[in-house]
Amino acid sequence: MIELKDLRFTYSSGEDGINGAAGGVGESVSNGSLRDVSLSVADGEFVLLTGASGCGKTTILRLINGLIPNFYEGSLHGSVTVDGVDVSKAELYDTAKTVSTVFQNPRSQFFNVDTTSELAFACENQGMAEKEILRRMDNTIKELQLAPLMGRSLFHLSGGQKQKIACASVAVTGNRIVLLDEPSANLDLRTIDGLASLLKKWKQEGKTIIVAEHRIAYLWDLADRALVLQDGRIIRELSRAQMDAVTDEELHALGLRTRNTRQLCVATESSPSQGAGQPLVLRNFHYTYKNGYVALDIPQMEIPAGKITAVTGDNGEGKTTLLTCLCGLNRRAKGTLLYKGKCYGRRKRQKLIYLVMQDVNHQLFAESVLDEVLISQAEENEDEARRILASLDLAEFAARHPQSLSGGQKQRVAVACAIASGRDIMLFDEPTSGLDWTHMLQIGSILRRLKEMGKTVIVVTHDRELVKACCDCELRLAEYNRAIAGTD
């Protein structure tokens, strides 16, 4: 079904900043180059691509779906055929009738402003009859249990809910080949289970599936084989039998995450332990959207000072809303924060708290990575800025444009800016989204270092490996947010 022969690809210089931002799919468009890659995927086969950020996983997907060279230009040698067709010479709209893709950042693939229209769009774009479109939509909504999300604004969905819609827009097409790029990056464990069930269903239907993923546990029993990439090459191929036999220790040595789903269910202390000094006390935190939808209603929540606290919960429960209200970004938000004997309203909290967003593209503004860190400092100190970058393996990218980096690298730049700001309270929204094992541990080490500096760290995360690696306690938002009752 899919064949890559003696493939070498290097992205064109000068275009990666624009295209990398537009694609929003994780891999560095310069570091994601491929060297001497040959790969054959049989009809109905399920293949897992894994490896460190920037190793070339997304580049392989872009070659298969035709985005390279039709959208991302560069130097291409070798051949890529899909169902006997050379995709480099085919029109994108023809390839799209065979190949569907779910991007890491679903926002980059939406064409509408509401969920129902988005679900219909792919079928409409292929000229299907109205009755057939409605039939497919009804089936997909039932199978994926999407009824509560229909008719909603895409702008008001959580990252995980957007990912559900992106998967549904692929399912409704019925295409024979499905590519997924970090599909679990922003999903809670329950939704990941649902995604695994969907992939299992697609596999049973005979679809050819290729998933580029760091969080591999939910895929490990589904894949027919796994390919490990490093620096643009396939360095190891694991058959089904080898996948069954490999240990977590061997995977970690390759920079990969756990294959053991039981490791993801380890509980963390749910009641806040005593921190350094009086806890942060949130009182009457409330946020309502303009349409009247209540997203947050917290009478009181205590967060230990000087500790690393994980805030967890299902997609759509208001975790990101909590962070944006806490740091003072939401003007419509109500509530106060008691900290070190003082009461902080919304405006005062803006100078006390630093937020690293889930989609870091929203907070990267400068022309270079170094400048990004410098503008975050109270007083510019280039030596210190370079030390921060070096601690995050970003020193070699100091002169690069932030938007030319991979998703994981951008995430680390945002973390560098948080450290440079020197603020007392640090908020992180899914800081390990799209990160491999090595860099996940590195983020955990950075969070512990912030704690050692006396910072209070609050992390919204679905990453159980991160919670296990560094968090002191876990607050489950459903136990505090009265607005969750009756939501999806």
VEXKOLKOL-532132 format. One record per residue (C-alpha): x, y, z; residue number from 1. Coordinates in steps of 0.25 Angstrom, whole numbers. Layout:
BEGIN
LOLO       u       v       w   seq
LOLO       X       Y       Z   NUM
...
! end
This chain:
BEGIN
LOLO       u       v       w   seq
LOLO       0       0       0     1
LOLO      11      10       4     2
LOLO      26       9      -1     3
LOLO      37      19       2     4
LOLO      50      15      -6     5
LOLO      64      20      -3     6
LOLO      58      33       2     7
LOLO      66      46       5     8
LOLO      59      59       8     9
LOLO      64      72      13    10
LOLO      55      84      16    11
LOLO      58      97       8    12
LOLO      65     107      16    13
LOLO      57     120      19    14
LOLO      43     114      18    15
LOLO      43     106      30    16
LOLO      38     117      39    17
LOLO      26     120      31    18
LOLO      22     106      28    19
LOLO      26     100      42    20
LOLO      16     110      48    21
LOLO       5     107      38    22
LOLO       7      92      39    23
LOLO       7      92      54    24
LOLO      10      77      54    25
LOLO      22      75      63    26
LOLO      35      72      56    27
LOLO      45      82      53    28
LOLO      45      85      38    29
LOLO      60      86      38    30
LOLO      64      75      48    31
LOLO      53      66      42    32
LOLO      61      63      30    33
LOLO      62      48      25    34
LOLO      74      40      21    35
LOLO      73      27      13    36
LOLO      60      23      18    37
LOLO      53      11      12    38
LOLO      40       6      17    39
LOLO      29      -3      12    40
LOLO      15      -4      18    41
LOLO       5     -14      14    42
LOLO     -10     -12      12    43
LOLO     -17     -13      25    44
LOLO      -4     -12      34    45
LOLO      -3      -4      46    46
LOLO      11       3      48    47
LOLO      16      11      60    48
LOLO      27      21      57    49
LOLO      34      26      70    50
LOLO      47      33      74    51
LOLO      52      47      79    52
LOLO      46      60      75    53
LOLO      51      64      62    54
LOLO      56      50      57    55
LOLO      47      51      45    56
LOLO      34      44      48    57
LOLO      25      55      44    58
LOLO      34      57      31    59
LOLO      30      42      27    60
LOLO      15      45      29    61
LOLO      16      58      21    62
LOLO      23      50       9    63
LOLO      12      40      10    64
LOLO       0      50      10    65
LOLO       7      58      -1    66
LOLO       9      71       7    67
LOLO      24      68       3    68
LOLO      27      74      -7    69
LOLO      13      80     -10    70
LOLO      13      89       2    71
LOLO      27      87       9    72
LOLO      38      89      -2    73
LOLO      52      83      -1    74
LOLO      62      74      -7    75
LOLO      55      60     -10    76
LOLO      62      48     -14    77
LOLO      56      34     -16    78
LOLO      42      31     -18    79
LOLO      29      30     -10    80
LOLO      17      22     -15    81
LOLO       3      21      -9    82
LOLO      -6      10     -15    83
LOLO       3      10     -27    84
LOLO       3      25     -29    85
LOLO      15      34     -28    86
LOLO       9      44     -18    87
LOLO      20      54     -21    88
LOLO      14      56     -35    89
LOLO      -1      55     -31    90
LOLO     -10      66     -27    91
LOLO     -13      68     -12    92
LOLO     -28      67     -14    93
LOLO     -26      53     -21    94
LOLO     -17      48     -10    95
LOLO     -27      53       0    96
LOLO     -37      43      -5    97
LOLO     -28      32      -1    98
LOLO     -20      37      11    99
LOLO     -26      44      24   100
LOLO     -17      51      34   101
LOLO     -19      55      49   102
LOLO      -9      66      52   103
LOLO      -3      68      66   104
LOLO      -9      81      67   105
LOLO     -23      79      62   106
LOLO     -26      94      61   107
LOLO     -17      95      49   108
LOLO     -26      86      41   109
LOLO     -40      92      44   110
LOLO     -47      99      33   111
LOLO     -59     103      40   112
LOLO     -63     110      53   113
LOLO     -73     100      58   114
LOLO     -72      85      61   115
LOLO     -84      80      52   116
LOLO     -79      88      40   117
LOLO     -65      83      42   118
LOLO     -70      68      42   119
LOLO     -77      70      29   120
LOLO     -66      78      22   121
LOLO     -57      66      18   122
LOLO     -68      59      11   123
LOLO     -74      72       5   124
LOLO     -60      75       0   125
LOLO     -60      61      -8   126
LOLO     -74      64     -14   127
LOLO     -82      54      -7   128
LOLO     -97      54      -7   129
LOLO    -104      61       4   130
LOLO    -111      48       9   131
LOLO     -98      41       9   132
LOLO     -91      52      17   133
LOLO    -102      52      27   134
LOLO    -102      37      28   135
LOLO     -87      36      31   136
LOLO     -88      48      41   137
LOLO     -99      40      49   138
LOLO     -90      28      49   139
LOLO     -78      35      53   140
LOLO     -85      43      64   141
LOLO     -91      30      70   142
LOLO     -78      22      69   143
LOLO     -69      33      75   144
LOLO     -80      37      85   145
LOLO     -79      52      80   146
LOLO     -93      56      82   147
LOLO     -89      66      94   148
LOLO     -79      73      85   149
LOLO     -88      75      73   150
LOLO     -92      89      70   151
LOLO     -81      95      79   152
LOLO     -71     106      75   153
LOLO     -58     100      72   154
LOLO     -52     112      79   155
LOLO     -58     108      92   156
LOLO     -53      93      92   157
LOLO     -42      88     100   158
LOLO     -29      83      93   159
LOLO     -34      68      96   160
LOLO     -48      71      90   161
LOLO     -42      78      78   162
LOLO     -34      65      76   163
LOLO     -47      57      77   164
LOLO     -53      65      66   165
LOLO     -40      64      57   166
LOLO     -41      49      58   167
LOLO     -56      49      55   168
LOLO     -53      57      42   169
LOLO     -44      46      38   170
LOLO     -53      35      42   171
LOLO     -65      41      34   172
LOLO     -57      40      21   173
LOLO     -55      25      21   174
LOLO     -42      27      15   175
LOLO     -33      14      14   176
LOLO     -21      20      19   177
LOLO     -20      28      33   178
LOLO      -8      35      38   179
LOLO      -8      41      52   180
LOLO       3      50      57   181
LOLO       4      50      73   182
LOLO     -11      48      74   183
LOLO     -11      46      89   184
LOLO      -3      58      92   185
LOLO     -14      66      99   186
LOLO     -23      54     103   187
LOLO     -27      49     117   188
LOLO     -26      34     120   189
LOLO     -41      32     117   190
LOLO     -41      38     104   191
LOLO     -28      31     100   192
LOLO     -35      18     103   193
LOLO     -46      23      93   194
LOLO     -35      26      83   195
LOLO     -29      12      85   196
LOLO     -43       6      82   197
LOLO     -45      15      70   198
LOLO     -31      10      64   199
LOLO     -35      -4      67   200
LOLO     -48      -3      60   201
LOLO     -41       4      48   202
LOLO     -30      -8      48   203
LOLO     -42     -18      48   204
LOLO     -48     -11      36   205
LOLO     -35     -13      29   206
LOLO     -30       1      28   207
LOLO     -15       4      27   208
LOLO     -11      12      39   209
LOLO       2      19      43   210
LOLO       4      26      56   211
LOLO      15      35      60   212
LOLO      15      35      75   213
LOLO      23      37      88   214
LOLO      12      32      97   215
LOLO      13      18      92   216
LOLO       7       9     103   217
LOLO      -8      10      98   218
LOLO      -3       6      84   219
LOLO       7      -5      88   220
LOLO      -3     -16      87   221
LOLO      -9     -11      74   222
LOLO       3      -9      65   223
LOLO       8     -20      56   224
LOLO      22     -14      57   225
LOLO      29      -2      62   226
LOLO      40       6      55   227
LOLO      50      15      64   228
LOLO      55      27      57   229
LOLO      68      35      61   230
LOLO      74      47      53   231
LOLO      66      44      41   232
LOLO      69      29      40   233
LOLO      61      16      44   234
LOLO      71      11      54   235
LOLO      62      -1      59   236
LOLO      50      -9      55   237
LOLO      42     -17      65   238
LOLO      34     -29      60   239
LOLO      21     -32      67   240
LOLO      29     -43      75   241
LOLO      40     -34      78   242
LOLO      30     -23      83   243
LOLO      24     -34      92   244
LOLO      38     -37      98   245
LOLO      45     -23      99   246
LOLO      46     -17     113   247
LOLO      43      -3     118   248
LOLO      58      -2     121   249
LOLO      62      -5     107   250
LOLO      52       5     102   251
LOLO      57      16     112   252
LOLO      71      13     107   253
LOLO      66      17      93   254
LOLO      59      30      98   255
LOLO      45      24      98   256
LOLO      34      24     108   257
LOLO      28      12     115   258
LOLO      20       2     108   259
LOLO      13      -3     121   260
LOLO      -1       3     123   261
LOLO      -1      -1     137   262
LOLO      11       9     140   263
LOLO       1      20     135   264
LOLO      -9      17     146   265
LOLO       0      19     158   266
LOLO      -7      28     168   267
LOLO      -1      41     174   268
LOLO      -4      47     187   269
LOLO     -17      54     185   270
LOLO     -18      63     197   271
LOLO      -8      75     197   272
LOLO       3      72     206   273
LOLO       9      84     214   274
LOLO      17      93     206   275
LOLO      28     104     210   276
LOLO      19     114     218   277
LOLO       4     116     216   278
LOLO      -3     110     204   279
LOLO      -8     118     192   280
LOLO     -23     119     195   281
LOLO     -33     121     183   282
LOLO     -46     127     186   283
LOLO     -59     128     178   284
LOLO     -52     125     165   285
LOLO     -63     126     154   286
LOLO     -63     127     139   287
LOLO     -75     127     130   288
LOLO     -74     128     114   289
LOLO     -82     139     107   290
LOLO     -92     128     103   291
LOLO     -95     125     118   292
LOLO     -87     113     118   293
LOLO     -81     112     132   294
LOLO     -67     106     131   295
LOLO     -61     108     145   296
LOLO     -68     109     159   297
LOLO     -58     107     170   298
LOLO     -62     112     184   299
LOLO     -49     109     190   300
LOLO     -36     101     187   301
LOLO     -23     101     194   302
LOLO     -10      98     187   303
LOLO       3      96     195   304
LOLO      14     107     194   305
LOLO      28     103     189   306
LOLO      23      89     183   307
LOLO      20      83     170   308
LOLO       5      81     169   309
LOLO      -2      73     157   310
LOLO     -16      78     154   311
LOLO     -22      66     146   312
LOLO     -36      63     141   313
LOLO     -43      59     128   314
LOLO     -43      67     115   315
LOLO     -53      79     116   316
LOLO     -53      80     131   317
LOLO     -47      94     132   318
LOLO     -32      91     135   319
LOLO     -27     101     125   320
LOLO     -38     111     129   321
LOLO     -33     110     143   322
LOLO     -19     114     139   323
LOLO     -23     125     130   324
LOLO     -32     131     141   325
LOLO     -21     129     152   326
LOLO     -11     137     144   327
LOLO     -21     148     141   328
LOLO     -22     146     126   329
LOLO     -37     144     126   330
LOLO     -44     158     128   331
LOLO     -58     151     131   332
LOLO     -52     143     142   333
LOLO     -56     145     156   334
LOLO     -48     141     169   335
LOLO     -37     144     178   336
LOLO     -23     138     182   337
LOLO     -18     138     196   338
LOLO      -3     138     196   339
LOLO       7     141     207   340
LOLO      -4     148     215   341
LOLO      -8     157     203   342
LOLO     -20     157     194   343
LOLO     -17     157     179   344
LOLO     -28     161     169   345
LOLO     -27     158     154   346
LOLO     -18     170     151   347
LOLO      -8     168     162   348
LOLO      -7     153     159   349
LOLO      -2     156     145   350
LOLO      11     161     151   351
LOLO      12     150     161   352
LOLO      10     138     152   353
LOLO      16     132     139   354
LOLO       8     123     130   355
LOLO      14     114     120   356
LOLO       2     111     110   357
LOLO      -2      98     104   358
LOLO       0     104      90   359
LOLO      13     111      92   360
LOLO      11     117      78   361
LOLO       2     128      85   362
LOLO      14     133      93   363
LOLO      26     133      84   364
LOLO      28     146      78   365
LOLO      43     149      76   366
LOLO      52     147      64   367
LOLO      61     138      71   368
LOLO      61     128      82   369
LOLO      71     136      90   370
LOLO      63     149      89   371
LOLO      51     141      93   372
LOLO      58     138     107   373
LOLO      64     152     108   374
LOLO      50     159     107   375
LOLO      45     150     118   376
LOLO      55     155     128   377
LOLO      53     167     137   378
LOLO      66     172     133   379
LOLO      73     166     121   380
LOLO      85     157     124   381
LOLO      90     150     112   382
LOLO     100     141     120   383
LOLO      89     136     129   384
LOLO      79     134     117   385
LOLO      90     126     110   386
LOLO      92     117     123   387
LOLO      76     115     123   388
LOLO      76     111     108   389
LOLO      88     101     111   390
LOLO      81      95     122   391
LOLO      70      91     113   392
LOLO      78      86     101   393
LOLO      75      99      93   394
LOLO      88     106      93   395
LOLO      90     102      78   396
LOLO      77     108      74   397
LOLO      80     122      81   398
LOLO      80     129      67   399
LOLO      68     121      61   400
LOLO      54     127      59   401
LOLO      45     120      70   402
LOLO      35     117      60   403
LOLO      45     108      52   404
LOLO      46      98      63   405
LOLO      39      85      66   406
LOLO      27      85      76   407
LOLO      36      79      87   408
LOLO      47      90      85   409
LOLO      37     101      85   410
LOLO      31      95      98   411
LOLO      45      96     104   412
LOLO      47     110      99   413
LOLO      34     114     106   414
LOLO      40     107     119   415
LOLO      53     115     117   416
LOLO      45     128     117   417
LOLO      37     124     130   418
LOLO      50     122     137   419
LOLO      56     135     132   420
LOLO      44     143     137   421
LOLO      47     140     152   422
LOLO      33     140     156   423
LOLO      29     133     169   424
LOLO      18     124     163   425
LOLO      19     116     151   426
LOLO       8     110     143   427
LOLO      10     100     132   428
LOLO      -1      95     123   429
LOLO       3      81     118   430
LOLO      18      84     117   431
LOLO      21      70     112   432
LOLO      11      70     101   433
LOLO      19      64      89   434
LOLO      32      61      97   435
LOLO      40      48      97   436
LOLO      44      40     109   437
LOLO      58      48     111   438
LOLO      52      62     110   439
LOLO      40      58     118   440
LOLO      50      54     129   441
LOLO      57      67     126   442
LOLO      44      75     128   443
LOLO      42      68     141   444
LOLO      56      71     146   445
LOLO      54      86     142   446
LOLO      41      86     150   447
LOLO      48      81     162   448
LOLO      59      91     161   449
LOLO      49     102     161   450
LOLO      43      96     174   451
LOLO      57      96     180   452
LOLO      58     111     176   453
LOLO      46     113     185   454
LOLO      36     114     173   455
LOLO      22     109     174   456
LOLO      19     100     162   457
LOLO       5      96     157   458
LOLO       5      87     145   459
LOLO      -8      83     137   460
LOLO      -5      70     131   461
LOLO     -10      57     126   462
LOLO       4      51     126   463
LOLO       4      40     137   464
LOLO      19      38     135   465
LOLO      22      53     138   466
LOLO      13      52     150   467
LOLO      21      40     155   468
LOLO      34      46     152   469
LOLO      33      60     159   470
LOLO      20      64     165   471
LOLO      18      65     180   472
LOLO       3      64     180   473
LOLO      -9      63     171   474
LOLO     -22      71     171   475
LOLO     -33      65     163   476
LOLO     -41      77     158   477
LOLO     -54      70     158   478
LOLO     -54      70     173   479
LOLO     -53      85     174   480
LOLO     -60      90     161   481
LOLO     -76      90     163   482
LOLO     -78      94     148   483
LOLO     -73      80     144   484
LOLO     -86      73     148   485
LOLO     -94      69     136   486
LOLO     -83      73     126   487
LOLO     -77      63     115   488
! end
